[in-house]
Amino acid sequence: MAKIVIAEDEPDIRELIAFALRFAGHEVISGANGEEGYELAKKEQPDLVMLDVRMPKMTGYEACQRIKSEPGTAHIPVVFLSAKGQESEIEQGIAAGAEEYLLKPFAPDQLVERIRAILQKFGK
């Protein structure tokens, strides 16, 4: 299946996402902040990156912009996860280059299905 990088500063949520995606057959590499997510995207060349919006060291928006600005990682689809569902937040995420903006809380099976659909769209 796909290689997915997750950057989420809340350990319980990070582990829940990783567990759900691993259970669905994906390889998951996780980081605890935006800077780690960006560095992992460069190093691992994953099929998809999932970023929380509000994280220490570097926000998800900043990490996404960096991923999308580099030729080596610009092709990687980025998905935001956030509890902030205001229209302006979603627009900011899409403007930063994200493929999709998913809201917390989420059901693990719904998350896995959305990720599957995004990966399929990108031929992964």
Secondary structure, DSSP 8 states (H G I E B T S, - for coil): --EEEEE-SSHHHHHHHHHHHHHTT-EEEEESSHHHHHHHHHHH--SEEEEESS-SSS-HHHHHHHHHHSTTTTTS-EEEEES---HHHHHHHHHTT-SEEEESS--HHHHHHHHHHHHHHTT-
